[in-house]
Amino acid sequence: MKVLHVSNSDLLGRGFAGYDLLAALAPKGVTGKQAVLHKTSDNPDVIALLNGPDEQRLLGSICAVEARHSMHDLLHPWGRTLAQDSAFVEADLVHYHLINNRVVSLLDMPWLTGLKPSVWSIHDPWAFTGHCIYPRDCERWMTGCEICPHLDYPYPMKEDRAGRMYRVKKDVYARMQADVILASEYMLDMALRSPLMAQFDHLHRIPYGVDRNRYLPEAERAQSRRILGIPQDDFVIAFRSTTAGLKGLPEILDALSSERPARRSTLLTMDTRHLVHGLSRAYNIVDLGWVDDPVLHARLLSACDIFLMPSTGEAFGLMAVEAMAAGRPVICFEGTSLPEVTFAPECGIAVPMGDSIALRAAIDRLAADPTESRRRGELGRELVAEHYDQDTVSDALLAVYEGVIERRRLRLIDRS
């Protein structure tokens, strides 16, 4: 079977948007390729849809026009480029990821999914709304998104055309031919409540998978700390330090700055440097910046004691599963997919949404009780093996692929 994955990037989001699936599906007889707008790897199986500075400028111009007219993903022409590529022509099935990241025009999706058996992984609730990625406490996505109260939510609109975009999606979805994959019960529940998603006959819940062999055993903790320059006896708190909305950094900063830690602690961060340096008087800080090396990422998780992921919007939360695979307990907020994904309260710890005081209390609790921390971490490893193993997830994906191809074959026979 030949499968083409389509997304905006290869290495950014590699764990869920197609790139890692190339290797995971290969032993199962799937010849995989990936088509992306922005190629950053040297993998010959990844095809760049954008070629040269002229097309980069065109992308910028299209984005500016869409922003000016309060629309999203309607004018991007890369679907035509995609359909002409030999990898698309030769594919038995096309698996779409993150199409809302300017990969193809929504208006091209009925045409593209009519050309090839197709699967669409929906990685955030944008597919259910008139414009925003996460509606949070707004429920107008269930009634048409008319008179949007949150035009500032990503993707922001200058004028309220959310209801119009909602109607465009409804028309597009009615003409698409694709099975839909959602990674969590949280997302599946939203899909089942969404009037837009009623257009799709086949919804599947398949979580993201991880290669458990990438993550280091407990015996490597001391070595990981030596490599990263972290004192062996520190309590190490790892998290993503980013200005990206909804990832919880303001709440983390509030929690950590509320009082000095009872024991010497290190903050081990990834993504954007210098966002936590205001805490340097109370904490040792190891600020790694953007981490795209799987080996360094495994070292980071090996070195920490706990992983904070208090996102205020999260459709799955692969980083939480990666922390569990490394044997580290995860602290998150209620109201997203993360309590489900981390199996809180038995494994993960979920505190009330936005409550930095409760977040700090959970941190202090694990810092004071290494036995509880270790117990939750060990349970996390077991749950990852049971629910998120990459091989098991790949089997589930392959079963969906085979079903989509067979149904398309039978429809063609019926038409003939």
N, C-alpha and C positions, 0 to 999 in steps of 0.2 A: 504494500500500500504506500502511495506517495501522498504526503500531507504537507501543505504549505501553511505556515503560521504567519499572520499579518498583524503588525503592531507598529507603534511609533518608534521604538528603539530596541536594540538587541540586548545590551548589557544592563541598561537601566530598567529595573523590573524583570530581570532575567528569570527570577524564581517562579514567576506566575504568568508572564506574558509571552511565553513561547520558547525562549532561547534554551533554557535547561531541559525543556521537553524534547528537543532534538536528540540529545544523548539518551534520555530516559526511555524514549520509545524505540530507539534503534534496535535493541536486542529483541524486540517483539515484532520485527519485520517491517517497521515503518521507516521509509526513507524520507527524512524530514528536511525541509528548508524553511527559511524565514525571510519575509520581505518587510523592510522597515523604512521609515523616513530617514532616521538618523542612525547610521552604522558606525559603531565605535570599536568593534572587534575586527580581527583579521580572519575570521572564520569564512571560508569560501562558500559555505552553505547559507550565508546571509547575503541577501540582495538589497542594495540601497535604491529606494525609489526616487530620492532626491539626488541629482547629479550636478555638481558645479555651483558656482556662486550665482549664476543667473536664476536658477531654480530656487535657491535660498532666498534671493530678493523677492521672487514671485510669491513664495510662501509668506514672507513678511507683509507684502502688499495685500494679499488675500486676508490675512488675519486683521489688518488695519481696517479694511472695508467691512468685514463682518462685525468688528467691534463698533464701528461707526453706525451700523444699521441694526445693532442689537440682534444678531443672529449667530449661529454657531454650527460649523461643520456642514455648510450647504454648498460652498463654492470651491472646495478643494478638488483639483482635477486628477489626483494621483490614482484614483480607481481605474482610469483609462490606461495609465502606465502599467498598473498591476495586471490588468487583464491581458495585456500584450506580452508580458514576460513569459519566457519558456517554462519557468517554474510553475506558474499558474496554469498554463496550457496543459502541462503534463500531469498536474496534480489530480489525484483521485478525490481529494477533499480539501477544502480550505477552512482553516480555523482562524476566526477573527478575534483580536484582542484590542482593547483600548482604542476603538475606532473614533471615539470622541476627542482624541488627542491629535486631531487634524490629519488623520491618516487617509481617509477617503471621505467623499461627500456622503452624507446620509441619503441623498437622492439617488446615488448610484447603488445603494445596497440591494434593492430589489433586483436590479439587473445583474449584479455580481453573483448574488446567491442563486439566481436562476441559471447561471452558467455552470456552476459546480455544486455538488453536495457540500453543504456548509454548516458550520458550527460557530456560534457566537458566545464567547465567554464574557459575561457582564461583570466587570470588576468593581463597579461602584454604582450608586443609585441614579446617576445622570440619565440612564436609559428610561427611568420612570418619571422624570420631571420635565418642566418646561425650560429650565436652563441650569439649575444648580446641581452640583455634584452630590452634596449631602443636604437634604431638606431640614435635618435636625428636628425641631419641634413643630415645624409647619406641616400640615396635612393636606394642603391644596393639591398636591400631586395625585390625590385620589379623586379629585373632582374637576381637573382641567387646568389648574395653575392660572386661572384668571385673577387679575388684580394681585400681582405678586407683591408680598410685603417685604421681600428680601432681595431686591435687585443687586445688592452688594455681595451676595454670596457668590463664590466662584461657580460657574463662569459668570462674571457680572454683566449686567445690561445697563446701557445708558437710558433706554426707554423701555417701558414695560411691554415686551413682546413675548413674554413667557407663554401666554395662552396660545399665541400663534405658533410658536415652536412646538408646543405640546400637540397641536393639531397636525403639524407637519409629521411629527413622529408617528402619530396614529395612522396616518395615510401610508407612510413608508413601511411600518411594521405589518400592515395588512397585506402588503405585496411581497414581503420577504419570505424566503424559503430557507429556514434555518432552525436547527435545534439550539436551545439556549442552555448554557451551563452557568450555575451560580455556586459559589464556594461555601456558603454558610446557610444555616437555617434562617438567620437574620435576613439575608438577601432573598432567599426563597420565599419567606413570608411576605416581604415587600412586593415581590413579583406577583404572588398570588392575589394580593390586594390591589395591584395596579390595573386600572382600566386599559392602559396601553398594552400591557403584556398579555391581555386576554386574546390578542391576535395570534399568539404562538401556541401550538398544540403540544410541544414536547419541551418540558423543563426538567433539568437534571441537577441534582446537588452533588457536586464532586469537589471536595476540599483541595487546597493546594498541597502538594507533597514536597517532602525534603529528602535529600540523600543523607541518611543518618550516619554514613561513614565519614562525612565531612567534619563531624563534631567530635571534640576530643574527650577522652575519658577523664574521670575525676583526678586521676594521678598526674595529669598534665597541668593542673592549676598552678602549681608553684613555678613550673617552667614558663608558663604563659605570663605570669606576673614578672618574672625576671626579664623576659623579652620586652615587655611593655614598660618596664621601669616602675613597677608598682610595689610598694612595701608588702611583704608577705602577710603581715598581721592586720592590714587594713580591711575594713568592711568596704567592699567595692560595689558602687551603684552605677549600673550602665543604663544609658538611654540615648535616644536620638535627639541631638541638639539642632533644631531647625526652626527657621522662621515660617516654614510652611504651615498654613492654617490647619487646625483640627488635630495636630499631633501632640498637643498638651504641654509644650514647653513652658508657657506662662504658669500653669498650675504646678509643674515640677519646681520652677524657681521659687514660687510662693511657699511650697512645702519645705524645700531645703533651706530657705532663708529665715524661716519662722523662729528657729533657735539653733544653737550649735549642737552638733551630734554628740551623743553620749560617749561614743568611741571614735577613735581616729578613722576617718573615712576618705576614700578616693572616689571622685566622679570620673567615670570613664565614658567619654562621649564620642559619637560619630556624626558625620554629616557636615555641619558648619562650625568652624572654629570661632572662638572668642565670644560666644554667646553666654557662657556661664562664668566668665572670669570675675564677675562681681562677687562670687562665692569663694574666692581664693583664700580669704583669711580664715575661713572655717573648714575648708576642704582642700586636700591635695587634688589637683586636676590633671588628667591625662586627656588631651583634646586631640583626637586622631584625625579629625576632618572627614572628608568623604572616603568611605571604605568600599572599594569595588573589588578587592582581592579576597577571594573566598578563604584563603589561608589566614590572612590577617583577621578577617571577620570571625573565623573559628577561634582564634587566639583571644579576641576581645570577649567573646561569650565564655570561654574557658576561664578567663581571669576574674570575671565578676562574681559577686555573690547573689545579686538580684537584678532583674531587668524591669525598668519602668516603661509602661506603654499606656499612659492615661489619655489616649486619643478621645476627642469629643465627637469624632465621626470615623467609623472604620467598618468596612464591608467584610473583611476577613482578618487581616493582621498577620501576614507571614512572618514578620520579625518575632512575634510572640511565639509562634511554633518553632522557629529556629532557636530561641532561648530555651524552650522546653526540651528540644532535642539535645541541647548542651547540658541539660540537667539543672537549669536555673529557674527559680520561681518568678512568675510574672505578676506585677500589680497593674491593674487597669481600672477604668471607670465603667460603671453600669451604663446601660442604654445604647451600647453598640454591639457588634458581633463578638467582641473580645471575651466577655464572660462565658459565652458558649464555647468559643474556640479553645480557651484555656481551661475549660471544665471547672470553673469557679462554682462553689467555694472550695471544693475538695483539693484542687490543684492550684489554679490561679487564685488571686485575691482581687475581688472587685469591690470598689468603694463608690459611694454616691457620685454621680456626674458633677464634675467641677469642684468637688470638695477637697481643697488642698490640705485642710486640717486632717481629714480622714486619710488622705494619701500619706501624709507625714506619719500618722499613727501606725499605718501598715508597714512603712519603712522601718520605723523604730522597733516594731514588734519582731520583725525578722532579724534585725541587727542584734537584738537582745536574746534571740532564741535560735542558735545555729541548728539545733535538732529539727525544729519545724521547717526551717529553710531547706535543710538537706532532704527531709521527707517529701516536701513538695517538689523539689527538683528531681528526685528519683522517680516519683509518680509521673512527672512530666515526660521523662524519657520513655516510660512504659506506654503512656498514652499516645505519644508520637509514633511508636512502633505499631500500635494497634490501629490508629486512625489516619496518620499522615505520612506513612511510608511511601516514598516516591514510586516504588514498584507496584504497590497496590493501587495507587492513584492512576498510574499509567494503564493498568489493566482496565480500570473503570472508563477511562477516556477511550481506549481502544474499542471497548464494547459499544460506546456511543457512536464512534466513527463507523463501525461496521453496520450498526442499525440505520444510520442516516444514509449510507451508500445503498443498502439493500432496499430501503423504502423508495429512494429515488429510482433505482432500477425497476422496481415493480410499477411505479407510476408511469415510466416510459413505456413499459410493456402494455399497460392498460390503454395508453393513448394510441399505441400502434394497432 
